[in-house]
Amino acid sequence: NDNIFALTNQRLYSIRFDLKAVDGEKRHALYDTFWIDDENNKYTLHIKDYSGDAGKH
């Protein structure tokens, strides 16, 4: 969506995912660089520079 593209391309952003398994185990993944492409590039999500304990997939 063009609104999300516009918001994520105003400056650099990071994104964090907090995960909880069905057994209650909690993990997180932090990406220090995050942006979304425009419609011409099918709003592709880009994430880089991982840290956290969720594993890198």
mmCIF file as Biopython writes it, N, C-alpha, C and O atoms, coordinates in Angstrom:
data_model
#
loop_
_atom_site.group_PDB
_atom_site.id
_atom_site.type_symbol
_atom_site.label_atom_id
_atom_site.label_alt_id
_atom_site.label_comp_id
_atom_site.label_asym_id
_atom_site.label_entity_id
_atom_site.label_seq_id
_atom_site.pdbx_PDB_ins_code
_atom_site.Cartn_x
_atom_site.Cartn_y
_atom_site.Cartn_z
_atom_site.occupancy
_atom_site.B_iso_or_equiv
_atom_site.auth_seq_id
_atom_site.auth_asym_id
_atom_site.pdbx_PDB_model_num
ATOM 1   N N  . ASN A ? 1  ? 0.842  -1.168  0.000  1.0 0.0 1  A 1 
ATOM 2   C CA . ASN A ? 1  ? 0.000  0.000   0.000  1.0 0.0 1  A 1 
ATOM 3   C C  . ASN A ? 1  ? 0.888  1.233   0.000  1.0 0.0 1  A 1 
ATOM 4   O O  . ASN A ? 1  ? 1.925  1.267   0.663  1.0 0.0 1  A 1 
ATOM 5   N N  . ASP A ? 2  ? 0.472  2.238   -0.748 1.0 0.0 2  A 1 
ATOM 6   C CA . ASP A ? 2  ? 1.289  3.441   -0.916 1.0 0.0 2  A 1 
ATOM 7   C C  . ASP A ? 2  ? 1.525  4.183   0.396  1.0 0.0 2  A 1 
ATOM 8   O O  . ASP A ? 2  ? 2.568  4.816   0.560  1.0 0.0 2  A 1 
ATOM 9   N N  . ASN A ? 3  ? 0.585  4.119   1.328  1.0 0.0 3  A 1 
ATOM 10  C CA . ASN A ? 3  ? 0.764  4.801   2.615  1.0 0.0 3  A 1 
ATOM 11  C C  . ASN A ? 3  ? 1.898  4.176   3.421  1.0 0.0 3  A 1 
ATOM 12  O O  . ASN A ? 3  ? 2.695  4.897   4.022  1.0 0.0 3  A 1 
ATOM 13  N N  . ILE A ? 4  ? 1.980  2.861   3.443  1.0 0.0 4  A 1 
ATOM 14  C CA . ILE A ? 4  ? 3.066  2.185   4.161  1.0 0.0 4  A 1 
ATOM 15  C C  . ILE A ? 4  ? 4.402  2.490   3.496  1.0 0.0 4  A 1 
ATOM 16  O O  . ILE A ? 4  ? 5.395  2.731   4.181  1.0 0.0 4  A 1 
ATOM 17  N N  . PHE A ? 5  ? 4.432  2.481   2.164  1.0 0.0 5  A 1 
ATOM 18  C CA . PHE A ? 5  ? 5.653  2.839   1.437  1.0 0.0 5  A 1 
ATOM 19  C C  . PHE A ? 5  ? 6.101  4.247   1.822  1.0 0.0 5  A 1 
ATOM 20  O O  . PHE A ? 5  ? 7.275  4.471   2.117  1.0 0.0 5  A 1 
ATOM 21  N N  . ALA A ? 6  ? 5.165  5.194   1.818  1.0 0.0 6  A 1 
ATOM 22  C CA . ALA A ? 6  ? 5.496  6.582   2.138  1.0 0.0 6  A 1 
ATOM 23  C C  . ALA A ? 6  ? 6.028  6.717   3.566  1.0 0.0 6  A 1 
ATOM 24  O O  . ALA A ? 6  ? 6.997  7.440   3.801  1.0 0.0 6  A 1 
ATOM 25  N N  . LEU A ? 7  ? 5.408  6.034   4.506  1.0 0.0 7  A 1 
ATOM 26  C CA . LEU A ? 7  ? 5.853  6.109   5.903  1.0 0.0 7  A 1 
ATOM 27  C C  . LEU A ? 7  ? 7.239  5.517   6.112  1.0 0.0 7  A 1 
ATOM 28  O O  . LEU A ? 7  ? 8.050  6.089   6.840  1.0 0.0 7  A 1 
ATOM 29  N N  . THR A ? 8  ? 7.518  4.391   5.490  1.0 0.0 8  A 1 
ATOM 30  C CA . THR A ? 8  ? 8.795  3.714   5.734  1.0 0.0 8  A 1 
ATOM 31  C C  . THR A ? 8  ? 9.941  4.280   4.914  1.0 0.0 8  A 1 
ATOM 32  O O  . THR A ? 8  ? 11.081 3.842   5.073  1.0 0.0 8  A 1 
ATOM 33  N N  . ASN A ? 9  ? 9.674  5.231   4.050  1.0 0.0 9  A 1 
ATOM 34  C CA . ASN A ? 9  ? 10.744 5.815   3.245  1.0 0.0 9  A 1 
ATOM 35  C C  . ASN A ? 9  ? 11.035 7.261   3.611  1.0 0.0 9  A 1 
ATOM 36  O O  . ASN A ? 9  ? 11.742 7.951   2.876  1.0 0.0 9  A 1 
ATOM 37  N N  . GLN A ? 10 ? 10.503 7.733   4.733  1.0 0.0 10 A 1 
ATOM 38  C CA . GLN A ? 10 ? 10.780 9.088   5.200  1.0 0.0 10 A 1 
ATOM 39  C C  . GLN A ? 10 ? 12.119 9.169   5.924  1.0 0.0 10 A 1 
ATOM 40  O O  . GLN A ? 10 ? 12.777 10.209  5.909  1.0 0.0 10 A 1 
ATOM 41  N N  . ARG A ? 11 ? 12.522 8.063   6.561  1.0 0.0 11 A 1 
ATOM 42  C CA . ARG A ? 11 ? 13.789 7.989   7.297  1.0 0.0 11 A 1 
ATOM 43  C C  . ARG A ? 11 ? 14.091 6.519   7.551  1.0 0.0 11 A 1 
ATOM 44  O O  . ARG A ? 11 ? 13.316 5.649   7.153  1.0 0.0 11 A 1 
ATOM 45  N N  . LEU A ? 12 ? 15.216 6.233   8.214  1.0 0.0 12 A 1 
ATOM 46  C CA . LEU A ? 12 ? 15.557 4.848   8.540  1.0 0.0 12 A 1 
ATOM 47  C C  . LEU A ? 12 ? 14.757 4.370   9.742  1.0 0.0 12 A 1 
ATOM 48  O O  . LEU A ? 12 ? 14.574 5.103   10.714 1.0 0.0 12 A 1 
ATOM 49  N N  . TYR A ? 13 ? 14.288 3.145   9.665  1.0 0.0 13 A 1 
ATOM 50  C CA . TYR A ? 13 ? 13.513 2.543   10.749 1.0 0.0 13 A 1 
ATOM 51  C C  . TYR A ? 13 ? 14.099 1.195   11.125 1.0 0.0 13 A 1 
ATOM 52  O O  . TYR A ? 13 ? 14.798 0.560   10.335 1.0 0.0 13 A 1 
ATOM 53  N N  . SER A ? 14 ? 13.802 0.770   12.348 1.0 0.0 14 A 1 
ATOM 54  C CA . SER A ? 14 ? 14.082 -0.599  12.765 1.0 0.0 14 A 1 
ATOM 55  C C  . SER A ? 14 ? 12.738 -1.258  13.047 1.0 0.0 14 A 1 
ATOM 56  O O  . SER A ? 14 ? 11.724 -0.582  13.217 1.0 0.0 14 A 1 
ATOM 57  N N  . ILE A ? 15 ? 12.745 -2.590  13.093 1.0 0.0 15 A 1 
ATOM 58  C CA . ILE A ? 15 ? 11.519 -3.329  13.387 1.0 0.0 15 A 1 
ATOM 59  C C  . ILE A ? 15 ? 11.867 -4.488  14.310 1.0 0.0 15 A 1 
ATOM 60  O O  . ILE A ? 15 ? 12.917 -5.116  14.172 1.0 0.0 15 A 1 
ATOM 61  N N  . ARG A ? 16 ? 10.971 -4.761  15.252 1.0 0.0 16 A 1 
ATOM 62  C CA . ARG A ? 16 ? 11.182 -5.844  16.219 1.0 0.0 16 A 1 
ATOM 63  C C  . ARG A ? 16 ? 9.976  -6.770  16.182 1.0 0.0 16 A 1 
ATOM 64  O O  . ARG A ? 16 ? 8.828  -6.325  16.154 1.0 0.0 16 A 1 
ATOM 65  N N  . PHE A ? 17 ? 10.259 -8.064  16.183 1.0 0.0 17 A 1 
ATOM 66  C CA . PHE A ? 17 ? 9.225  -9.089  16.248 1.0 0.0 17 A 1 
ATOM 67  C C  . PHE A ? 17 ? 9.375  -9.811  17.581 1.0 0.0 17 A 1 
ATOM 68  O O  . PHE A ? 17 ? 10.431 -10.375 17.866 1.0 0.0 17 A 1 
ATOM 69  N N  . ASP A ? 18 ? 8.334  -9.796  18.393 1.0 0.0 18 A 1 
ATOM 70  C CA . ASP A ? 18 ? 8.299  -10.554 19.642 1.0 0.0 18 A 1 
ATOM 71  C C  . ASP A ? 18 ? 7.460  -11.794 19.393 1.0 0.0 18 A 1 
ATOM 72  O O  . ASP A ? 18 ? 6.301  -11.702 18.987 1.0 0.0 18 A 1 
ATOM 73  N N  . LEU A ? 19 ? 8.054  -12.953 19.640 1.0 0.0 19 A 1 
ATOM 74  C CA . LEU A ? 19 ? 7.429  -14.230 19.311 1.0 0.0 19 A 1 
ATOM 75  C C  . LEU A ? 19 ? 7.193  -15.042 20.572 1.0 0.0 19 A 1 
ATOM 76  O O  . LEU A ? 19 ? 7.997  -15.017 21.504 1.0 0.0 19 A 1 
ATOM 77  N N  . LYS A ? 20 ? 6.081  -15.761 20.587 1.0 0.0 20 A 1 
ATOM 78  C CA . LYS A ? 20 ? 5.781  -16.644 21.715 1.0 0.0 20 A 1 
ATOM 79  C C  . LYS A ? 20 ? 5.299  -17.975 21.165 1.0 0.0 20 A 1 
ATOM 80  O O  . LYS A ? 20 ? 4.307  -18.033 20.438 1.0 0.0 20 A 1 
ATOM 81  N N  . ALA A ? 21 ? 6.004  -19.044 21.514 1.0 0.0 21 A 1 
ATOM 82  C CA . ALA A ? 21 ? 5.651  -20.391 21.060 1.0 0.0 21 A 1 
ATOM 83  C C  . ALA A ? 21 ? 4.444  -20.899 21.852 1.0 0.0 21 A 1 
ATOM 84  O O  . ALA A ? 21 ? 4.106  -20.353 22.902 1.0 0.0 21 A 1 
ATOM 85  N N  . VAL A ? 22 ? 3.810  -21.932 21.344 1.0 0.0 22 A 1 
ATOM 86  C CA . VAL A ? 22 ? 2.647  -22.500 22.029 1.0 0.0 22 A 1 
ATOM 87  C C  . VAL A ? 22 ? 3.005  -23.025 23.419 1.0 0.0 22 A 1 
ATOM 88  O O  . VAL A ? 22 ? 2.139  -23.105 24.291 1.0 0.0 22 A 1 
ATOM 89  N N  . ASP A ? 23 ? 4.274  -23.382 23.633 1.0 0.0 23 A 1 
ATOM 90  C CA . ASP A ? 23 ? 4.693  -23.854 24.960 1.0 0.0 23 A 1 
ATOM 91  C C  . ASP A ? 23 ? 5.055  -22.704 25.903 1.0 0.0 23 A 1 
ATOM 92  O O  . ASP A ? 23 ? 5.478  -22.937 27.035 1.0 0.0 23 A 1 
ATOM 93  N N  . GLY A ? 24 ? 4.889  -21.455 25.433 1.0 0.0 24 A 1 
ATOM 94  C CA . GLY A ? 24 ? 5.144  -20.277 26.256 1.0 0.0 24 A 1 
ATOM 95  C C  . GLY A ? 24 ? 6.525  -19.679 26.116 1.0 0.0 24 A 1 
ATOM 96  O O  . GLY A ? 24 ? 6.779  -18.601 26.653 1.0 0.0 24 A 1 
ATOM 97  N N  . GLU A ? 25 ? 7.430  -20.346 25.408 1.0 0.0 25 A 1 
ATOM 98  C CA . GLU A ? 25 ? 8.787  -19.821 25.222 1.0 0.0 25 A 1 
ATOM 99  C C  . GLU A ? 25 ? 8.730  -18.536 24.397 1.0 0.0 25 A 1 
ATOM 100 O O  . GLU A ? 25 ? 8.069  -18.477 23.361 1.0 0.0 25 A 1 
ATOM 101 N N  . LYS A ? 26 ? 9.439  -17.502 24.877 1.0 0.0 26 A 1 
ATOM 102 C CA . LYS A ? 26 ? 9.449  -16.206 24.199 1.0 0.0 26 A 1 
ATOM 103 C C  . LYS A ? 26 ? 10.809 -15.954 23.558 1.0 0.0 26 A 1 
ATOM 104 O O  . LYS A ? 26 ? 11.850 -16.274 24.132 1.0 0.0 26 A 1 
ATOM 105 N N  . ARG A ? 27 ? 10.782 -15.382 22.372 1.0 0.0 27 A 1 
ATOM 106 C CA . ARG A ? 27 ? 11.991 -14.989 21.633 1.0 0.0 27 A 1 
ATOM 107 C C  . ARG A ? 27 ? 11.720 -13.642 20.971 1.0 0.0 27 A 1 
ATOM 108 O O  . ARG A ? 27 ? 10.578 -13.191 20.894 1.0 0.0 27 A 1 
ATOM 109 N N  . HIS A ? 28 ? 12.794 -13.008 20.494 1.0 0.0 28 A 1 
ATOM 110 C CA . HIS A ? 28 ? 12.610 -11.767 19.741 1.0 0.0 28 A 1 
ATOM 111 C C  . HIS A ? 28 ? 13.623 -11.688 18.600 1.0 0.0 28 A 1 
ATOM 112 O O  . HIS A ? 28 ? 14.688 -12.305 18.638 1.0 0.0 28 A 1 
ATOM 113 N N  . ALA A ? 29 ? 13.258 -10.919 17.600 1.0 0.0 29 A 1 
ATOM 114 C CA . ALA A ? 29 ? 14.137 -10.639 16.464 1.0 0.0 29 A 1 
ATOM 115 C C  . ALA A ? 29 ? 14.078 -9.138  16.209 1.0 0.0 29 A 1 
ATOM 116 O O  . ALA A ? 29 ? 12.997 -8.579  16.031 1.0 0.0 29 A 1 
ATOM 117 N N  . LEU A ? 30 ? 15.229 -8.491  16.191 1.0 0.0 30 A 1 
ATOM 118 C CA . LEU A ? 30 ? 15.326 -7.064  15.920 1.0 0.0 30 A 1 
ATOM 119 C C  . LEU A ? 30 ? 16.139 -6.875  14.648 1.0 0.0 30 A 1 
ATOM 120 O O  . LEU A ? 30 ? 17.227 -7.433  14.505 1.0 0.0 30 A 1 
ATOM 121 N N  . TYR A ? 31 ? 15.609 -6.092  13.736 1.0 0.0 31 A 1 
ATOM 122 C CA . TYR A ? 31 ? 16.315 -5.743  12.507 1.0 0.0 31 A 1 
ATOM 123 C C  . TYR A ? 31 ? 16.518 -4.232  12.523 1.0 0.0 31 A 1 
ATOM 124 O O  . TYR A ? 31 ? 15.548 -3.476  12.544 1.0 0.0 31 A 1 
ATOM 125 N N  . ASP A ? 32 ? 17.772 -3.791  12.512 1.0 0.0 32 A 1 
ATOM 126 C CA . ASP A ? 32 ? 18.074 -2.369  12.615 1.0 0.0 32 A 1 
ATOM 127 C C  . ASP A ? 32 ? 17.753 -1.583  11.355 1.0 0.0 32 A 1 
ATOM 128 O O  . ASP A ? 32 ? 17.690 -0.355  11.397 1.0 0.0 32 A 1 
ATOM 129 N N  . THR A ? 33 ? 17.553 -2.256  10.252 1.0 0.0 33 A 1 
ATOM 130 C CA . THR A ? 33 ? 17.219 -1.583  9.000  1.0 0.0 33 A 1 
ATOM 131 C C  . THR A ? 33 ? 15.985 -2.237  8.400  1.0 0.0 33 A 1 
ATOM 132 O O  . THR A ? 33 ? 15.934 -3.456  8.234  1.0 0.0 33 A 1 
ATOM 133 N N  . PHE A ? 34 ? 14.995 -1.418  8.076  1.0 0.0 34 A 1 
ATOM 134 C CA . PHE A ? 34 ? 13.703 -1.911  7.612  1.0 0.0 34 A 1 
ATOM 135 C C  . PHE A ? 34 ? 13.102 -0.907  6.635  1.0 0.0 34 A 1 
ATOM 136 O O  . PHE A ? 34 ? 13.054 0.287   6.932  1.0 0.0 34 A 1 
ATOM 137 N N  . TRP A ? 35 ? 12.644 -1.370  5.477  1.0 0.0 35 A 1 
ATOM 138 C CA . TRP A ? 35 ? 11.909 -0.510  4.551  1.0 0.0 35 A 1 
ATOM 139 C C  . TRP A ? 35 ? 11.062 -1.364  3.622  1.0 0.0 35 A 1 
ATOM 140 O O  . TRP A ? 35 ? 11.263 -2.572  3.499  1.0 0.0 35 A 1 
ATOM 141 N N  . ILE A ? 36 ? 10.111 -0.704  2.971  1.0 0.0 36 A 1 
ATOM 142 C CA . ILE A ? 36 ? 9.213  -1.357  2.023  1.0 0.0 36 A 1 
ATOM 143 C C  . ILE A ? 36 ? 9.313  -0.621  0.698  1.0 0.0 36 A 1 
ATOM 144 O O  . ILE A ? 36 ? 9.271  0.609   0.661  1.0 0.0 36 A 1 
ATOM 145 N N  . ASP A ? 37 ? 9.446  -1.369  -0.389 1.0 0.0 37 A 1 
ATOM 146 C CA . ASP A ? 37 ? 9.510  -0.785  -1.730 1.0 0.0 37 A 1 
ATOM 147 C C  . ASP A ? 37 ? 8.150  -0.253  -2.173 1.0 0.0 37 A 1 
ATOM 148 O O  . ASP A ? 37 ? 7.129  -0.479  -1.524 1.0 0.0 37 A 1 
ATOM 149 N N  . ASP A ? 38 ? 8.169  0.455   -3.291 1.0 0.0 38 A 1 
ATOM 150 C CA . ASP A ? 38 ? 6.945  1.016   -3.860 1.0 0.0 38 A 1 
ATOM 151 C C  . ASP A ? 38 ? 6.158  -0.020  -4.672 1.0 0.0 38 A 1 
ATOM 152 O O  . ASP A ? 38 ? 6.562  -1.178  -4.783 1.0 0.0 38 A 1 
ATOM 153 N N  . GLU A ? 39 ? 5.046  0.412   -5.227 1.0 0.0 39 A 1 
ATOM 154 C CA . GLU A ? 39 ? 4.172  -0.483  -5.993 1.0 0.0 39 A 1 
ATOM 155 C C  . GLU A ? 39 ? 4.904  -1.124  -7.169 1.0 0.0 39 A 1 
ATOM 156 O O  . GLU A ? 39 ? 4.685  -2.298  -7.465 1.0 0.0 39 A 1 
ATOM 157 N N  . ASN A ? 40 ? 5.772  -0.364  -7.843 1.0 0.0 40 A 1 
ATOM 158 C CA . ASN A ? 40 ? 6.512  -0.908  -8.988 1.0 0.0 40 A 1 
ATOM 159 C C  . ASN A ? 40 ? 7.377  -2.105  -8.595 1.0 0.0 40 A 1 
ATOM 160 O O  . ASN A ? 40 ? 7.683  -2.955  -9.430 1.0 0.0 40 A 1 
ATOM 161 N N  . ASN A ? 41 ? 7.765  -2.167  -7.334 1.0 0.0 41 A 1 
ATOM 162 C CA . ASN A ? 41 ? 8.568  -3.274  -6.815 1.0 0.0 41 A 1 
ATOM 163 C C  . ASN A ? 41 ? 7.755  -4.190  -5.912 1.0 0.0 41 A 1 
ATOM 164 O O  . ASN A ? 41 ? 8.304  -4.903  -5.072 1.0 0.0 41 A 1 
ATOM 165 N N  . LYS A ? 42 ? 6.441  -4.160  -6.096 1.0 0.0 42 A 1 
ATOM 166 C CA . LYS A ? 42 ? 5.488  -5.064  -5.422 1.0 0.0 42 A 1 
ATOM 167 C C  . LYS A ? 42 ? 5.550  -4.971  -3.903 1.0 0.0 42 A 1 
ATOM 168 O O  . LYS A ? 42 ? 5.354  -5.968  -3.207 1.0 0.0 42 A 1 
ATOM 169 N N  . TYR A ? 43 ? 5.825  -3.761  -3.384 1.0 0.0 43 A 1 
ATOM 170 C CA . TYR A ? 43 ? 5.861  -3.517  -1.939 1.0 0.0 43 A 1 
ATOM 171 C C  . TYR A ? 43 ? 6.719  -4.546  -1.199 1.0 0.0 43 A 1 
ATOM 172 O O  . TYR A ? 43 ? 6.336  -5.052  -0.144 1.0 0.0 43 A 1 
ATOM 173 N N  . THR A ? 44 ? 7.864  -4.839  -1.764 1.0 0.0 44 A 1 
ATOM 174 C CA . THR A ? 44 ? 8.776  -5.820  -1.171 1.0 0.0 44 A 1 
ATOM 175 C C  . THR A ? 44 ? 9.290  -5.326  0.180  1.0 0.0 44 A 1 
ATOM 176 O O  . THR A ? 44 ? 9.728  -4.183  0.308  1.0 0.0 44 A 1 
ATOM 177 N N  . LEU A ? 45 ? 9.231  -6.192  1.176  1.0 0.0 45 A 1 
ATOM 178 C CA . LEU A ? 45 ? 9.734  -5.896  2.515  1.0 0.0 45 A 1 
ATOM 179 C C  . LEU A ? 45 ? 11.227 -6.209  2.569  1.0 0.0 45 A 1 
ATOM 180 O O  . LEU A ? 45 ? 11.656 -7.276  2.131  1.0 0.0 45 A 1 
ATOM 181 N N  . HIS A ? 46 ? 12.016 -5.280  3.105  1.0 0.0 46 A 1 
ATOM 182 C CA . HIS A ? 46 ? 13.454 -5.468  3.282  1.0 0.0 46 A 1 
ATOM 183 C C  . HIS A ? 46 ? 13.781 -5.330  4.763  1.0 0.0 46 A 1 
ATOM 184 O O  . HIS A ? 46 ? 13.371 -4.363  5.404  1.0 0.0 46 A 1 
ATOM 185 N N  . ILE A ? 47 ? 14.514 -6.291  5.303  1.0 0.0 47 A 1 
ATOM 186 C CA . ILE A ? 47 ? 14.994 -6.232  6.679  1.0 0.0 47 A 1 
ATOM 187 C C  . ILE A ? 47 ? 16.463 -6.642  6.687  1.0 0.0 47 A 1 
ATOM 188 O O  . ILE A ? 47 ? 16.857 -7.589  6.006  1.0 0.0 47 A 1 
ATOM 189 N N  . LYS A ? 48 ? 17.279 -5.908  7.475  1.0 0.0 48 A 1 
ATOM 190 C CA . LYS A ? 48 ? 18.717 -6.173  7.539  1.0 0.0 48 A 1 
ATOM 191 C C  . LYS A ? 48 ? 19.205 -5.961  8.962  1.0 0.0 48 A 1 
ATOM 192 O O  . LYS A ? 48 ? 18.506 -5.392  9.801  1.0 0.0 48 A 1 
ATOM 193 N N  . ASP A ? 49 ? 20.402 -6.424  9.209  1.0 0.0 49 A 1 
ATOM 194 C CA . ASP A ? 49 ? 21.110 -6.169  10.466 1.0 0.0 49 A 1 
ATOM 195 C C  . ASP A ? 49 ? 20.375 -6.775  11.663 1.0 0.0 49 A 1 
ATOM 196 O O  . ASP A ? 49 ? 19.938 -6.067  12.571 1.0 0.0 49 A 1 
ATOM 197 N N  . TYR A ? 50 ? 20.252 -8.101  11.639 1.0 0.0 50 A 1 
ATOM 198 C CA . TYR A ? 50 ? 19.542 -8.868  12.667 1.0 0.0 50 A 1 
ATOM 199 C C  . TYR A ? 50 ? 20.300 -8.939  13.984 1.0 0.0 50 A 1 
ATOM 200 O O  . TYR A ? 50 ? 21.525 -9.060  14.007 1.0 0.0 50 A 1 
ATOM 201 N N  . SER A ? 51 ? 19.560 -8.863  15.067 1.0 0.0 51 A 1 
ATOM 202 C CA . SER A ? 51 ? 20.046 -9.249  16.392 1.0 0.0 51 A 1 
ATOM 203 C C  . SER A ? 51 ? 18.854 -9.823  17.149 1.0 0.0 51 A 1 
ATOM 204 O O  . SER A ? 51 ? 17.704 -9.523  16.827 1.0 0.0 51 A 1 
ATOM 205 N N  . GLY A ? 52 ? 19.129 -10.638 18.140 1.0 0.0 52 A 1 
ATOM 206 C CA . GLY A ? 52 ? 18.051 -11.240 18.918 1.0 0.0 52 A 1 
ATOM 207 C C  . GLY A ? 52 ? 18.325 -12.701 19.191 1.0 0.0 52 A 1 
ATOM 208 O O  . GLY A ? 52 ? 19.409 -13.211 18.908 1.0 0.0 52 A 1 
ATOM 209 N N  . ASP A ? 53 ? 17.315 -13.376 19.753 1.0 0.0 53 A 1 
ATOM 210 C CA . ASP A ? 53 ? 17.484 -14.776 20.122 1.0 0.0 53 A 1 
ATOM 211 C C  . ASP A ? 53 ? 16.496 -15.701 19.410 1.0 0.0 53 A 1 
ATOM 212 O O  . ASP A ? 53 ? 16.293 -16.837 19.838 1.0 0.0 53 A 1 
ATOM 213 N N  . ALA A ? 54 ? 15.886 -15.225 18.336 1.0 0.0 54 A 1 
ATOM 214 C CA . ALA A ? 54 ? 14.894 -16.028 17.614 1.0 0.0 54 A 1 
ATOM 215 C C  . ALA A ? 54 ? 15.514 -16.873 16.515 1.0 0.0 54 A 1 
ATOM 216 O O  . ALA A ? 54 ? 14.828 -17.707 15.924 1.0 0.0 54 A 1 
ATOM 217 N N  . GLY A ? 55 ? 16.784 -16.680 16.230 1.0 0.0 55 A 1 
ATOM 218 C CA . GLY A ? 55 ? 17.422 -17.389 15.119 1.0 0.0 55 A 1 
ATOM 219 C C  . GLY A ? 55 ? 17.264 -16.587 13.848 1.0 0.0 55 A 1 
ATOM 220 O O  . GLY A ? 55 ? 16.343 -15.779 13.729 1.0 0.0 55 A 1 
ATOM 221 N N  . LYS A ? 56 ? 18.141 -16.800 12.913 1.0 0.0 56 A 1 
ATOM 222 C CA . LYS A ? 56 ? 18.113 -16.041 11.661 1.0 0.0 56 A 1 
ATOM 223 C C  . LYS A ? 56 ? 17.564 -16.929 10.560 1.0 0.0 56 A 1 
ATOM 224 O O  . LYS A ? 56 ? 18.192 -17.918 10.185 1.0 0.0 56 A 1 
ATOM 225 N N  . HIS A ? 57 ? 16.387 -16.579 10.037 1.0 0.0 57 A 1 
ATOM 226 C CA . HIS A ? 57 ? 15.732 -17.376 8.990  1.0 0.0 57 A 1 
ATOM 227 C C  . HIS A ? 57 ? 15.392 -16.504 7.816  1.0 0.0 57 A 1 
ATOM 228 O O  . HIS A ? 57 ? 14.835 -16.987 6.829  1.0 0.0 57 A 1 
#
